[in-house]
Amino acid sequence: MALLQQWLAPRLIRLAYGLLSSSIRWEWVGRPAEDETLPRLYMFWHARLLMMPYAFLHGLLGEGGRRMTGYAMISEHRDGEMIARVTHMLGLSTVRGSATRGGARALLKMIRLVREGNAVVAMTPDGPRGPRERVKPGVLQLARKTGLPLTPICYATSRYWRVHSWDRFYIPKPFSRGVFVIGEPVHVAPDDDPDDALARVQRAMDETQRRADSYFRNA
């Protein structure tokens, strides 16, 4: 029975995910042009994780010959296993690790993938356990080692639910309108003051979320 659940559950989740994501009328703000599809480091809050595979597969990885490979850092904790399986089924690759388990190994692998030149990397700077919507220093390491800026991304929908979890997980309602907002990249030099760099990344994340959340209120 356990094996059946392990096989069946991800497929049911993938089906439900496809139905939900395709029912939403998506718009983009700041989407990179096809000739700008390069190795990138994207970051988003843990609460907005749900629709990010859709964003990567329908805009952030490029098209045709420029198609990149998307990698998501997913926790090695027990609840990350199901997320990793579904992520693979949706067409993205994973790097397992977090700030509390396997983080150094995951960071080294992400650095190698980016340096190889065909990777778009996704991270949740407040995952896997918070504090909610607070950037942790690990993302600075990745930016310094790769030389790439950190690019914030956030989505919002006209109608949604909020889960009573540590991150107040955000679930779009079917048949709503949605927007993906890509913020200004944040460059982190090796000799930048860590506290200053962390504050700049935090401001960029907060501003990108503010723009996404206000998109339909101001429509």
Phi, psi and omega per residue, in radians:
M1 nan -0.718 -3.135
A2 -1.090 -0.728 3.122
L3 -1.115 -0.681 3.104
L4 -1.089 -0.744 3.121
Q5 -1.115 -0.724 3.137
Q6 -1.122 -0.564 3.133
W7 -1.412 -0.732 -3.008
L8 -1.400 -0.739 -3.022
A9 -1.006 -0.835 3.134
P10 -1.072 -0.589 -3.131
R11 -1.234 -0.659 3.076
L12 -1.174 -0.688 3.107
I13 -1.127 -0.736 3.123
R14 -1.078 -0.722 3.113
L15 -1.088 -0.836 3.137
A16 -1.097 -0.669 3.135
Y17 -1.096 -0.781 3.138
G18 -1.092 -0.721 3.124
L19 -1.134 -0.751 -3.129
L20 -1.162 -0.913 -3.038
S21 -1.120 -0.613 -3.129
S22 -1.370 -0.262 3.124
S23 -1.436 -0.233 -3.082
I24 -1.603 2.401 3.099
R25 -1.548 1.761 -3.002
W26 -1.554 2.517 2.969
E27 -2.190 2.839 3.140
W28 -2.208 2.494 2.988
V29 -2.210 2.008 3.125
G30 1.488 0.334 -3.141
R31 -1.126 2.317 -3.127
P32 -1.186 2.483 3.056
A33 -1.173 2.821 -3.066
E34 -1.041 -0.648 -3.126
D35 -1.364 -0.019 3.075
E36 -1.781 0.119 3.142
T37 -1.317 1.779 -3.084
L38 -2.282 2.993 2.984
P39 -0.950 2.276 -3.087
R40 -2.447 2.728 3.036
L41 -2.005 1.851 3.114
Y42 -1.726 2.539 3.086
M43 -2.384 2.509 -3.128
F44 -2.631 2.710 3.138
W45 -1.187 2.603 -3.122
H46 -1.006 -0.613 -3.128
A47 -1.117 -0.426 -3.090
R48 -1.801 0.431 -3.087
L49 -1.199 -0.572 -2.876
L50 -0.968 -0.805 -3.044
M51 -1.636 0.065 -3.102
M52 -1.186 -0.638 3.029
P53 -0.981 -0.682 3.099
Y54 -1.081 -0.767 -3.133
A55 -1.063 -0.728 -3.123
F56 -1.192 -0.758 -3.075
L57 -1.327 -0.322 -3.085
H58 -2.118 0.592 3.072
G59 2.948 -0.567 -2.999
L60 -1.681 -0.201 -3.111
L61 -1.765 -0.066 -3.138
G62 1.452 -3.108 -3.088
E63 -2.255 2.788 2.983
G64 0.950 -2.284 -3.080
G65 -1.181 -0.303 3.136
R66 -1.617 0.109 -3.070
R67 -1.055 2.210 3.115
M68 -1.699 3.043 3.051
T69 -1.844 2.254 -3.134
G70 -1.636 2.323 3.116
Y71 -2.167 2.295 3.084
A72 -2.027 2.327 3.042
M73 -1.436 2.101 -3.078
I74 -2.183 2.417 -3.067
S75 -1.001 2.577 3.011
E76 -1.472 -0.013 3.082
H77 -1.128 2.876 -3.054
R78 -1.006 -0.700 -3.100
D79 -1.281 -0.186 3.094
G80 -1.408 -0.324 -3.075
E81 -1.109 -0.812 3.129
M82 -1.136 -0.707 3.111
I83 -1.057 -0.730 -3.139
A84 -1.109 -0.723 -3.136
R85 -1.126 -0.781 3.137
V86 -1.150 -0.695 3.124
T87 -1.031 -0.767 3.084
H88 -1.071 -0.740 -3.137
M89 -1.109 -0.528 3.136
L90 -1.391 -0.167 3.060
G91 1.869 0.200 3.096
L92 -1.911 2.742 3.071
S93 -1.702 2.864 -3.101
T94 -2.270 2.659 2.950
V95 -2.146 2.101 -3.035
R96 -1.551 2.248 3.101
G97 2.743 2.849 -3.140
S98 -2.730 -3.079 -3.140
A99 -1.144 -0.393 -3.051
T100 -1.885 -0.213 -3.117
R101 -2.691 2.110 3.077
G102 1.223 0.298 -3.032
G103 -1.173 -0.755 -3.113
A104 -1.114 -0.752 3.122
R105 -1.110 -0.747 3.131
A106 -1.127 -0.693 3.135
L107 -1.092 -0.782 3.129
L108 -1.083 -0.685 3.136
K109 -1.175 -0.717 3.128
M110 -1.129 -0.694 3.090
I111 -1.037 -0.782 -3.140
R112 -1.113 -0.759 -3.126
L113 -1.086 -0.749 -3.136
V114 -1.161 -0.721 -3.131
R115 -1.150 -0.456 3.085
E116 -1.243 -0.265 2.925
G117 1.600 0.147 -3.094
N118 -2.292 0.459 -3.023
A119 -2.131 2.393 2.920
V120 -1.968 2.098 -2.980
V121 -1.867 2.422 3.114
A122 -2.081 2.400 -3.120
M123 -2.465 2.662 2.983
T124 -1.938 1.823 -3.036
P125 -1.199 -0.155 3.063
D126 -1.908 0.069 -3.113
G127 -1.545 2.963 -0.083
P128 -1.559 -0.075 -3.027
R129 -2.293 0.196 3.095
G130 1.603 -2.992 0.144
P131 -1.094 2.620 -3.061
R132 -1.087 2.264 3.036
E133 0.983 0.640 3.020
R134 -2.165 2.180 -3.107
V135 -1.255 2.325 3.078
K136 -1.807 2.747 -2.955
P137 -1.126 -0.300 -3.064
G138 -0.972 -0.620 -3.113
V139 -1.160 -0.511 3.115
L140 -1.137 -0.664 3.112
Q141 -1.021 -0.796 -3.108
L142 -1.132 -0.733 3.131
A143 -1.122 -0.746 -3.137
R144 -1.127 -0.787 -3.047
K145 -1.244 -0.518 -3.102
T146 -1.696 -0.358 -3.069
G147 1.348 0.131 -3.130
L148 -1.704 2.581 3.071
P149 -1.289 2.789 3.045
L150 -1.635 2.144 -3.071
T151 -1.914 2.021 3.130
P152 -1.360 2.534 3.050
I153 -2.463 2.501 3.121
C154 -2.568 2.576 3.017
Y155 -2.090 2.767 3.030
A156 -2.596 2.724 3.104
T157 -2.274 2.800 -3.088
S158 -1.209 -0.430 3.090
R159 -2.436 2.449 -3.048
Y160 -2.832 2.905 2.988
W161 -1.956 2.717 2.985
R162 -2.111 2.267 3.130
V163 -1.516 2.552 3.110
H164 -1.469 1.126 3.111
S165 -2.015 3.070 -3.093
W166 -1.007 -0.563 -3.100
D167 -1.740 -0.004 -3.042
R168 0.937 1.035 -3.028
F169 -0.908 2.415 -2.970
Y170 -1.823 2.117 -3.124
I171 -2.143 2.017 3.096
P172 -1.134 2.556 3.035
K173 -1.495 2.528 3.131
P174 -1.001 2.584 3.044
F175 1.121 0.404 3.040
S176 -1.586 3.125 3.001
R177 -1.723 2.550 -3.101
G178 -2.393 2.744 3.095
V179 -2.455 2.418 2.946
F180 -1.828 2.172 3.124
V181 -1.976 2.168 3.079
I182 -1.815 2.149 -3.070
G183 -1.527 -3.065 3.140
E184 -1.287 2.283 3.097
P185 -1.093 2.557 3.127
V186 -1.965 2.062 3.120
H187 -1.545 2.346 -3.141
V188 -2.155 1.900 3.127
A189 -1.453 2.679 -3.121
P190 -0.997 -0.545 -3.093
D191 -1.712 0.165 3.087
D192 -1.158 2.522 3.039
D193 -1.089 2.207 -3.064
P194 -1.020 -0.732 -3.127
D195 -1.156 -0.698 3.115
D196 -1.149 -0.763 3.134
A197 -1.097 -0.745 3.126
L198 -1.083 -0.697 3.132
A199 -1.149 -0.664 3.126
R200 -1.165 -0.714 3.095
V201 -1.129 -0.742 3.120
Q202 -1.039 -0.784 3.139
R203 -1.098 -0.703 3.136
A204 -1.133 -0.727 3.098
M205 -1.116 -0.795 -3.125
D206 -1.098 -0.735 -3.118
E207 -1.175 -0.693 3.120
T208 -1.125 -0.722 3.088
Q209 -1.150 -0.701 3.124
R210 -1.047 -0.756 3.134
R211 -1.121 -0.720 3.130
A212 -1.152 -0.812 -3.077
D213 -1.182 -0.483 -3.125
S214 -1.573 -0.082 -3.016
Y215 -1.032 -0.822 -3.089
F216 -1.521 -0.411 3.051
R217 -1.164 -0.538 -3.107
N218 -1.676 -0.006 -3.091
A219 -1.238 nan nan
